[in-house]
């Protein structure tokens, strides 16, 4: 498995870094055909939630960079875990919650702003996006 790990990693990158939904679906199909026989469980885990996996293509392209990474969440949890592990015997449940809150609050000061924040009202209003681009629905003209 270790010998093909770089190839698998590259093939996975082809899925989530595809420029549009069709290319991502093709890359996922290719991945499934290439590794499905030998690694059925892993491929099934990846493909069973295909729609959810590729859902970010229905959001503004400016948001894709944020959606494609888990680093902000992981780094916050790592900070909290690092501190609480070192003080675990000295904390009550309430002080542990307070410390976690303070650590997350401090970490939030360094978070970068959301790219494309001007798109958020459109998402809230359920404006449709396809491959990261807003779908403009022509207004119908009613006959008088």
N, C-alpha and C positions, 0 to 999 in steps of 0.2 A: 504494500500500500504506500509506503514512504516513497518508493521510486516514482510512482505516478502522481504523487501529491502536487507537484508544481503544475502538471498538466491539468489536473482537476481544478486547481485554484484558478488557472487561466480560463478554463471553460466556464466556471462559475462567474468570473468577471465579465465574460462575454454576455451573460444573461443580464446582470444588473447594471452594466454600463452601456447597454445597447442604446442607440440614439432614439429609438421609438418602440412602440409596443410590438409591432410585427417582427422586428429584428430580435427583440427579446424572446418572443414566442418561438421563433425559429431556433434561436440559441438553446432554449430550454428543451425543445424537441430533439435537437442534436445531442444534447447532454444526456437525455433519457435513453436514446438509442445507443449511445457510446458506452454508457456505464450501467444501464439497467439490468443486463444479464448477470454481471459479476457483483454489483453492489445494489441489489434490488431494494433492500430496506432503506438505504440512504436516499436513493433516487425517489422512492415512494414518499418518503418524508418531505422531500423538496417539492414534488409535483402534486401532492394531494391538495395543497392549498394554493394552487397555481394563480387563481384570481387575486387572492390576497397578496401573494408575492409580487405580482406585477401591477398592483393597484396604483402605485405612485405615478404611473404614466397618465393617470386621469387628474393629475394636479399640475399646477404651474411649474414649468421647467426650472424656474428660479429656486424652487423648494427641493428639487431632487437631491442636491448635495447634502441637505440636512436629513432627508429621508434615508439616503443610502448609507449612513453611518450610525453606529451606536456609540461612538467614542464619548460624546458628552455625557451620556447616561453612565457608561462604564467608568469614566474617570471620577464622577461624583460618588458612585458606589464604592470605588476603590479607596477614596479618601475617607469616607465614613467607616468602611470596614477596617482600614489601617488603624484609625484612631480607637475605635471601639474594641478591637481585639487586644490592644495594648492596655486598655483600662477596664476590661470586662469585669474583674472582680471588685472594682471600686465603684461601680455604678448601680444605682437603683433603676427601676424601669422608667421612672419619670426623668431622672437625670440623663439616662441614655437617650430618651426621646429629645430632650432639650439640646443635648450635645449634637445629635444628628441634625436637628433643625438648624442650629448655628453653623455647622460645617457646610450644609447645603446652601444656606444663605450666603456664606462667605464665598463659596465656589461660584455661585450664580453671578457674582460681580465680574467675573472674568469671561463669562459666556459671550460669544459673539452674537450680534443681532441676526435676526432672521432675514435672509435674502428674500426679496420679493414680498416684503411685508405689506406692500400696497395691494397685493392680490388677496389678502385675507378676507376683506369684505365680500369679494366675489365668491370665495369658497363658502362663506357663511350664507350667502344668498343662493347657493346651489348652482352657480354658473358652471357650465360643463367645460372641461378641458380635454383635449385629445392630443396625446403625445406632447404634453406640456404647453400647448397653445390653446387659447380660449376659442371655443366653438361659437361663432357668431350665427345666431338663428335669425334669418331675415324676417322682418315684420310683415305679416300678410296684409295686403290692402283689401279692404272690404268694398265691395261694389255698392254704389249708392243708388 
